[in-house]
Amino acid sequence: MTAADNFFWTFEQAVSYYKFTLINYIGFHDKGMLLAGGCGDTNGKPQINKTEHLSAAYQFGEEIYKE
C-alpha cells in the first residue's frame, strides 16, 4: 500500500482492517505487507521513484512467489 505522507499513523486503519478482516475473520494466510509511505508531495505529484519502495516491492513479490 502506498501513501503520500509518512506519519506513524498513516497506515494504522488499513493494517487494522487487513489483520482483523482478511486474516482473522476470513482466514487468509498472511504473507506480509509492504507499507510505502512518503510517495507523494503536497502538490499531488508522485515521488515514489525517489524512494526504495519500488525495489522493495519487487523483492517482496519474488519472495512470496518463490517455488
Backbone as CSV, one residue per row, in Angstrom:
resi,resn,N_x,N_y,N_z,CA_x,CA_y,CA_z,C_x,C_y,C_z
1,MET,0.851,-1.157,0.000,0.000,0.000,0.000,0.901,1.225,0.000
2,THR,0.521,2.215,-0.763,1.282,3.462,-0.819,0.492,4.595,-0.201
3,ALA,1.208,5.617,0.207,0.595,6.832,0.728,1.536,7.996,0.458
4,ALA,0.973,9.168,0.290,1.787,10.350,0.049,2.594,10.707,1.298
5,ASP,1.947,10.663,2.456,2.658,11.031,3.684,3.290,9.816,4.347
6,ASN,4.017,10.077,5.392,4.752,9.001,6.063,4.695,9.172,7.578
7,PHE,3.513,9.537,8.079,3.347,9.685,9.517,3.226,8.311,10.176
8,PHE,3.457,8.222,11.470,3.392,6.940,12.171,1.995,6.328,12.097
9,TRP,0.970,7.127,11.917,-0.400,6.642,11.899,-0.971,6.461,10.491
10,THR,-0.194,6.719,9.486,-0.681,6.713,8.104,-1.412,5.425,7.734
11,PHE,-0.863,4.293,8.093,-1.435,3.007,7.675,-2.190,2.298,8.794
12,GLU,-2.379,2.945,9.917,-2.961,2.302,11.095,-4.330,1.678,10.820
13,GLN,-5.240,2.405,10.216,-6.583,1.886,9.948,-6.558,0.754,8.928
14,ALA,-5.777,0.910,7.870,-5.720,-0.111,6.823,-5.122,-1.410,7.353
15,VAL,-4.069,-1.318,8.140,-3.430,-2.506,8.703,-4.372,-3.195,9.672
16,SER,-5.063,-2.417,10.484,-6.022,-2.985,11.427,-7.125,-3.738,10.690
17,TYR,-7.666,-3.151,9.644,-8.716,-3.795,8.848,-8.183,-5.061,8.180
18,TYR,-6.994,-4.990,7.617,-6.363,-6.141,6.970,-6.216,-7.304,7.950
19,LYS,-5.667,-7.012,9.124,-5.434,-8.072,10.106,-6.736,-8.654,10.633
20,PHE,-7.703,-7.801,10.945,-8.949,-8.300,11.509,-9.788,-9.026,10.473
21,THR,-10.035,-8.372,9.355,-10.974,-8.921,8.379,-10.375,-10.034,7.534
22,LEU,-9.299,-9.761,6.868,-8.759,-10.732,5.922,-8.058,-11.909,6.603
23,ILE,-7.352,-11.650,7.663,-6.605,-12.733,8.321,-7.454,-13.440,9.377
24,ASN,-7.963,-12.697,10.333,-8.691,-13.320,11.440,-10.087,-13.797,11.062
25,TYR,-10.848,-12.969,10.346,-12.235,-13.318,10.050,-12.353,-14.255,8.849
26,ILE,-11.740,-13.896,7.727,-11.846,-14.717,6.522,-10.873,-15.884,6.558
27,GLY,-9.735,-15.697,7.198,-8.782,-16.783,7.345,-7.693,-16.846,6.291
28,PHE,-7.442,-15.736,5.596,-6.348,-15.718,4.628,-5.018,-15.932,5.326
29,HIS,-4.082,-16.537,4.640,-2.734,-16.731,5.169,-1.933,-15.453,4.936
30,ASP,-1.416,-14.896,5.999,-0.663,-13.646,5.907,0.741,-13.904,5.373
31,LYS,1.058,-13.316,4.237,2.395,-13.418,3.647,3.212,-12.169,3.926
32,GLY,2.639,-11.236,4.660,3.325,-9.987,4.975,2.700,-8.817,4.249
33,MET,3.288,-7.670,4.463,2.784,-6.469,3.803,3.927,-5.498,3.586
34,LEU,3.741,-4.649,2.619,4.714,-3.600,2.335,3.979,-2.279,2.409
35,LEU,4.362,-1.454,3.339,3.733,-0.156,3.531,4.709,0.915,3.066
36,ALA,4.349,1.594,2.002,5.243,2.549,1.355,4.748,3.972,1.562
37,GLY,5.207,4.597,2.618,4.846,5.982,2.891,5.850,6.933,2.253
38,GLY,5.450,8.177,2.124,6.325,9.190,1.557,6.406,9.133,0.043
39,CYS,5.335,8.700,-0.597,5.337,8.512,-2.058,4.720,9.676,-2.817
40,GLY,4.465,10.789,-2.159,3.876,11.936,-2.838,4.318,13.225,-2.186
41,ASP,3.891,14.328,-2.768,4.176,15.618,-2.157,2.876,16.393,-1.989
42,THR,2.959,17.591,-1.478,1.750,18.368,-1.195,1.021,18.807,-2.455
43,ASN,1.669,18.728,-3.599,1.023,19.093,-4.865,0.412,17.890,-5.564
44,GLY,0.457,16.727,-4.941,-0.116,15.532,-5.512,0.750,14.869,-6.571
45,LYS,2.000,15.268,-6.650,2.896,14.672,-7.638,3.549,13.423,-7.054
46,PRO,3.590,12.340,-7.810,4.219,11.112,-7.326,5.705,11.332,-7.022
47,GLN,6.140,10.722,-5.930,7.536,10.795,-5.526,8.115,9.413,-5.254
48,ILE,7.366,8.379,-5.609,7.786,7.017,-5.266,9.119,6.648,-5.918
49,ASN,9.400,7.238,-7.071,10.667,6.925,-7.744,11.873,7.485,-6.997
50,LYS,11.647,8.326,-6.001,12.733,8.860,-5.186,12.941,8.046,-3.909
51,THR,12.194,6.947,-3.776,12.296,6.090,-2.595,12.826,4.715,-3.008
52,GLU,13.004,3.863,-2.043,13.413,2.479,-2.288,12.213,1.534,-2.339
53,HIS,11.008,2.083,-2.318,9.799,1.261,-2.237,9.581,0.353,-3.448
54,LEU,9.904,0.826,-4.638,9.672,0.008,-5.829,10.551,-1.236,-5.833
55,SER,11.811,-1.086,-5.488,12.685,-2.264,-5.439,12.293,-3.181,-4.285
56,ALA,11.859,-2.598,-3.163,11.399,-3.413,-2.036,10.153,-4.211,-2.416
57,ALA,9.252,-3.606,-3.174,8.040,-4.304,-3.608,8.382,-5.437,-4.564
58,TYR,9.317,-5.208,-5.438,9.740,-6.246,-6.373,10.341,-7.435,-5.620
59,GLN,11.214,-7.147,-4.669,11.836,-8.209,-3.872,10.792,-8.942,-3.036
60,PHE,9.845,-8.215,-2.482,8.768,-8.808,-1.696,7.962,-9.776,-2.556
61,GLY,7.625,-9.358,-3.774,6.889,-10.215,-4.696,7.662,-11.467,-5.060
62,GLU,8.955,-11.318,-5.267,9.783,-12.500,-5.570,9.778,-13.490,-4.411
63,GLU,9.839,-13.008,-3.188,9.847,-13.871,-2.013,8.524,-14.602,-1.849
64,ILE,7.422,-13.929,-2.120,6.101,-14.529,-1.959,5.910,-15.689,-2.944
65,TYR,6.393,-15.516,-4.156,6.118,-16.494,-5.199,7.313,-17.390,-5.546
66,LYS,8.219,-17.557,-4.595,9.313,-18.491,-4.820,8.766,-19.907,-4.924
67,GLU,9.375,-20.671,-5.793,8.944,-22.065,-5.943,9.726,-22.957,-5.019
